[in-house]
Amino acid sequence: MIRPRTTLLVAFLFIVVAAVYYALSRDAGGTTMLVALGIAMGLLSYTLALGSPKG
């Protein structure tokens, strides 16, 4: 069973990776893509975790 809190933690982890990537490379395009990936993945997994049957 996947908990919604866990999915949000993974999304937050991707945003932290984006911040580290920007600090090391100063590449705004790549950072934007990593932040967008983190937000999209977090929203999708959170929605799937809430909509899945409990069991």
DSSP file (Angstrom, degrees, kcal/mol; ACC not computed):
  #  RESIDUE AA STRUCTURE BP1 BP2  ACC     N-H-->O    O-->H-N    N-H-->O    O-->H-N    TCO  KAPPA ALPHA  PHI   PSI    X-CA   Y-CA   Z-CA
    1    1 A M              0   0    0      0, 0.0     2,-0.5     0, 0.0    53,-0.1   0.000 360.0 360.0 360.0 127.7    0.0    0.0    0.0
    2    2 A I        -     0   0    0     47,-0.1     3,-0.0     4,-0.0     0, 0.0  -0.797 360.0-143.7 -93.6 129.1    1.4    3.4   -1.0
    3    3 A R    >>  -     0   0    0     -2,-0.5     4,-1.5     1,-0.1     3,-0.6  -0.722  13.9-130.3 -91.8 141.5    0.7    6.2    1.4
    4    4 A P  H 3> S+     0   0    0      0, 0.0     4,-1.9     0, 0.0     5,-0.2   0.835 108.3  59.3 -58.6 -32.7    0.0    9.7    0.0
    5    5 A R  H 3> S+     0   0    0      1,-0.2     4,-1.6     2,-0.2     5,-0.1   0.881 103.2  51.9 -63.9 -37.4    2.6   11.2    2.4
    6    6 A T  H <> S+     0   0    0     -3,-0.6     4,-1.9     1,-0.2    -1,-0.2   0.885 106.9  52.5 -66.1 -39.2    5.3    9.0    0.8
    7    7 A T  H  X S+     0   0    0     -4,-1.5     4,-1.8     1,-0.2    -1,-0.2   0.890 108.8  49.6 -66.3 -37.5    4.4   10.1   -2.7
    8    8 A L  H  X S+     0   0    0     -4,-1.9     4,-2.2     1,-0.2    -1,-0.2   0.843 107.3  55.8 -69.2 -31.9    4.7   13.8   -1.7
    9    9 A L  H  X S+     0   0    0     -4,-1.6     4,-2.0     2,-0.2    -2,-0.2   0.896 106.6  49.8 -64.9 -40.6    8.1   13.0   -0.1
   10   10 A V  H  X S+     0   0    0     -4,-1.9     4,-1.7     2,-0.2    -2,-0.2   0.899 110.3  50.3 -65.3 -40.5    9.4   11.6   -3.4
   11   11 A A  H  X S+     0   0    0     -4,-1.8     4,-1.6     1,-0.2    -2,-0.2   0.906 109.9  50.6 -63.5 -41.0    8.1   14.7   -5.3
   12   12 A F  H  X S+     0   0    0     -4,-2.2     4,-2.0     1,-0.2    -1,-0.2   0.871 105.8  57.1 -63.3 -36.7    9.9   16.9   -2.7
   13   13 A L  H  X S+     0   0    0     -4,-2.0     4,-2.2     1,-0.2    -1,-0.2   0.897 104.7  51.1 -61.8 -41.0   13.1   14.8   -3.3
   14   14 A F  H  X S+     0   0    0     -4,-1.7     4,-2.0     1,-0.2    -1,-0.2   0.865 108.5  51.5 -65.3 -35.1   13.0   15.6   -7.0
   15   15 A I  H  X S+     0   0    0     -4,-1.6     4,-1.8     2,-0.2    -1,-0.2   0.868 109.0  50.8 -70.1 -35.0   12.7   19.4   -6.2
   16   16 A V  H  X S+     0   0    0     -4,-2.0     4,-2.3     2,-0.2    -2,-0.2   0.902 108.5  52.1 -65.2 -41.1   15.7   19.1   -3.9
   17   17 A V  H  X S+     0   0    0     -4,-2.2     4,-2.6     1,-0.2    -2,-0.2   0.894 107.8  52.6 -61.0 -39.5   17.6   17.4   -6.7
   18   18 A A  H  X S+     0   0    0     -4,-2.0     4,-2.4     2,-0.2    -1,-0.2   0.895 108.5  49.9 -63.1 -40.1   16.6   20.3   -9.0
   19   19 A A  H  X S+     0   0    0     -4,-1.8     4,-2.2     2,-0.2    -2,-0.2   0.906 112.4  46.7 -65.9 -41.2   18.0   22.8   -6.5
   20   20 A V  H  X S+     0   0    0     -4,-2.3     4,-1.9     2,-0.2    -2,-0.2   0.909 111.2  52.6 -66.0 -41.4   21.3   20.9   -6.2
   21   21 A Y  H  X S+     0   0    0     -4,-2.6     4,-2.6     1,-0.2     5,-0.4   0.918 110.8  47.0 -59.6 -44.2   21.5   20.7  -10.0
   22   22 A Y  H  X S+     0   0    0     -4,-2.4     4,-2.0     1,-0.2    -1,-0.2   0.894 109.5  53.7 -66.0 -38.7   21.0   24.4  -10.3
   23   23 A A  H  < S+     0   0    0     -4,-2.2    -1,-0.2     1,-0.2    -2,-0.2   0.849 117.2  37.7 -64.0 -33.3   23.6   25.1   -7.7
   24   24 A L  H  < S+     0   0    0     -4,-1.9    -2,-0.2    -5,-0.1    -1,-0.2   0.828 132.5  20.9 -87.6 -33.5   26.2   23.0   -9.5
   25   25 A S  H  < S-     0   0    0     -4,-2.6    -3,-0.2    -5,-0.2    -2,-0.2   0.687  79.0-141.2-112.5 -21.2   25.4   23.8  -13.1
   26   26 A R     <  +     0   0    0     -4,-2.0     2,-0.8    -5,-0.4    -4,-0.1   0.827  49.8 148.3  57.7  34.2   23.5   27.2  -13.2
   27   27 A D     >  -     0   0    0     -6,-0.3     4,-1.7     1,-0.2    -1,-0.2  -0.868  29.1-173.8-102.0 105.3   21.4   25.7  -16.0
   28   28 A A  H  > S+     0   0    0     -2,-0.8     4,-2.3     1,-0.2    -1,-0.2   0.844  80.7  55.6 -70.4 -33.2   17.9   27.2  -15.8
   29   29 A G  H  > S+     0   0    0      2,-0.2     4,-2.0     1,-0.2    -1,-0.2   0.940 110.3  43.4 -65.8 -47.3   16.4   25.0  -18.5
   30   30 A G  H  > S+     0   0    0      1,-0.2     4,-2.2     2,-0.2    -1,-0.2   0.877 113.5  52.3 -65.6 -37.2   17.4   21.7  -16.9
   31   31 A T  H  X S+     0   0    0     -4,-1.7     4,-2.5     2,-0.2    -1,-0.2   0.908 107.7  51.7 -65.1 -41.4   16.3   23.0  -13.5
   32   32 A T  H  X S+     0   0    0     -4,-2.3     4,-2.5     1,-0.2    -2,-0.2   0.907 110.3  49.1 -61.0 -42.2   12.9   24.0  -14.8
   33   33 A M  H  X S+     0   0    0     -4,-2.0     4,-2.5     2,-0.2    -1,-0.2   0.902 111.2  48.9 -65.4 -40.7   12.4   20.5  -16.3
   34   34 A L  H  X S+     0   0    0     -4,-2.2     4,-2.3     2,-0.2    -2,-0.2   0.892 112.5  48.0 -67.1 -38.7   13.4   18.8  -13.1
   35   35 A V  H  X S+     0   0    0     -4,-2.5     4,-2.5     2,-0.2     5,-0.2   0.923 112.6  48.8 -66.0 -43.7   11.0   21.0  -11.0
   36   36 A A  H  X S+     0   0    0     -4,-2.5     4,-2.7     1,-0.2     5,-0.2   0.898 111.3  50.5 -62.7 -39.9    8.2   20.3  -13.5
   37   37 A L  H  X S+     0   0    0     -4,-2.5     4,-2.7     2,-0.2     5,-0.3   0.917 110.9  48.9 -63.3 -43.4    9.0   16.6  -13.3
   38   38 A G  H  X S+     0   0    0     -4,-2.3     4,-2.2     2,-0.2    -2,-0.2   0.917 114.1  44.7 -62.7 -44.3    8.9   16.6   -9.5
   39   39 A I  H  X S+     0   0    0     -4,-2.5     4,-2.5     2,-0.2     5,-0.2   0.936 116.1  46.0 -66.5 -46.3    5.6   18.5   -9.4
   40   40 A A  H  X S+     0   0    0     -4,-2.7     4,-2.5    -5,-0.2     5,-0.2   0.917 114.3  47.5 -64.5 -43.4    3.9   16.4  -12.1
   41   41 A M  H  X S+     0   0    0     -4,-2.7     4,-2.6    -5,-0.2     5,-0.3   0.896 112.6  50.2 -65.4 -39.4    5.1   13.1  -10.6
   42   42 A G  H  X S+     0   0    0     -4,-2.2     4,-2.2    -5,-0.3    -2,-0.2   0.926 112.5  45.5 -64.1 -45.1    4.0   14.2   -7.1
   43   43 A L  H  X S+     0   0    0     -4,-2.5     4,-2.3     2,-0.2    -2,-0.2   0.917 115.3  47.3 -65.2 -42.9    0.5   15.2   -8.3
   44   44 A L  H  X S+     0   0    0     -4,-2.5     4,-2.5    -5,-0.2    -2,-0.2   0.945 115.4  43.1 -65.2 -48.3    0.1   12.0  -10.4
   45   45 A S  H  X S+     0   0    0     -4,-2.6     4,-2.4    -5,-0.2    -1,-0.2   0.871 113.6  52.2 -69.0 -34.7    1.2    9.6   -7.7
   46   46 A Y  H  X S+     0   0    0     -4,-2.2     4,-2.2    -5,-0.3    -1,-0.2   0.921 111.4  47.3 -64.1 -43.5   -0.7   11.5   -5.0
   47   47 A T  H  X S+     0   0    0     -4,-2.3     4,-2.1     1,-0.2    -2,-0.2   0.910 113.6  47.5 -64.6 -42.6   -3.9   11.3   -7.1
   48   48 A L  H  X S+     0   0    0     -4,-2.5     4,-1.2     1,-0.2    -1,-0.2   0.884 111.3  51.1 -66.4 -37.5   -3.3    7.6   -7.8
   49   49 A A  H  < S+     0   0    0     -4,-2.4    -2,-0.2     1,-0.2    -1,-0.2   0.886 113.1  45.1 -67.8 -38.1   -2.6    6.8   -4.1
   50   50 A L  H  < S+     0   0    0     -4,-2.2    -1,-0.2     1,-0.2    -2,-0.2   0.858 116.0  46.3 -72.6 -34.1   -5.8    8.6   -3.0
   51   51 A G  H  < S+     0   0    0     -4,-2.1    -1,-0.2    -5,-0.2    -2,-0.2   0.603  90.1  99.3 -86.4 -11.1   -8.0    7.0   -5.7
   52   52 A S  S  < S-     0   0    0     -4,-1.2     2,-0.1    -5,-0.1    -3,-0.0  -0.464  84.9-100.4 -77.2 148.4   -6.7    3.4   -5.3
   53   53 A P        -     0   0    0      0, 0.0     2,-0.3     0, 0.0    -1,-0.1  -0.412  36.6-119.2 -67.1 140.8   -8.8    1.0   -3.2
   54   54 A K              0   0    0      1,-0.2    -4,-0.0    -2,-0.1    -3,-0.0  -0.603 360.0 360.0 -79.9 136.1   -7.6    0.5    0.3
   55   55 A G              0   0    0     -2,-0.3    -1,-0.2     0, 0.0     0, 0.0   0.450 360.0 360.0-176.2 360.0   -6.7   -3.0    1.1
